[in-house]
């Protein structure tokens, strides 16, 4: 009987020791679960609810061409007062804030570099059209949704391109066709050299090209990487071969029309002949164009200039001497130079003016 009682009493300490070990294990497992939940929550926060995740979503929208949704991101859209305070033209067009004008962004890395007074600095590294770029944004909390924070840009990521296109009214930005009269605040009255103010997203690369029947240009690209910055862009188009051919034809027709005038000095024409004698009675000069000028075009502000080039007229005429009254036939070439301008009118037609360089004198009879 004494032996059984001793056995039961010795078993109790072992049971209490086992219970303590089980409780310690459960506590350790609980701590692991809390740590896992905390780590998962932190990972979830960083991926979906942090300031850097907010900027990442905005950049993803731009990369996927979702311009409408990008404009709806808190802090992106601008009102008139904000535009003016930032130095952006208050009349800037929103024509480029659309899918068709966006170029893709690749190799995007978003990093939060610091926080001060609730404002978080977010740095975005990327490649835009093959060009490496870096943009910096600032983000602050904008309330809560349940237990998750909302964020907004403290400074809009929009910017402005101040674009001047010389030699064309129609151009393209990243392949999106634009007519200056559609985006200028002056509409159809817009001057051909008036800068166009265009809002753009940052970050983004914007390539401006001209490709019309009259003019063409290589792409001029600008990287919009700074929020609320104004970047001037100047594009000079060059005349196409087709356009030069049209001007050549028009100049030739003009000179041939001049040659139909049976006078020594054809009116408003770049060639003529001065005589020391006089025309024989009953005769009239006969003109022809012996050599047409080889027309070229060079940019001249909003229009095109025809540089002075050599040409040759020919005249057949009978001349009577003032000294002795004798009459002789003259058949000679008359060299001259021709220049002018070619201007594209608002309706798309071309106005060509032809003349002779200032100081040129009509050829004299030898």
Secondary structure, 3 states (H helix, E strand, C coil): CHHHHHHHHHHHHHHHHHHHHHHHHHHHHHHHHHHHHHHHHHHHHHHHHCHHHHHHHHHHHHHCCCHHHHHCCCCCCCCHHHHHHHCCCCCCECCCCCHHHCCCEEEEEEEEEEEECCEEEEEEEEEECCEEEEEEEEEEEEEEECCEEEEEECCCCEEEEEEEEECCCEEEECCEEEEHHHHCCCHHHCCCCCCEEEEEECCEEEEEECECCCEECCCEEEEECCCCCEEEEEEECEECHHHHHHHHHHHHHHHHHHCCCCCCCCCCCCCCEECCCEECCCCCCEEEEEECCCCCCEEECCEEEEEEEEEEEEEEEEEECCCCCCEEEEEEEEEEEEEEEEEECCCCCEEEEEECCCCCCCEECC
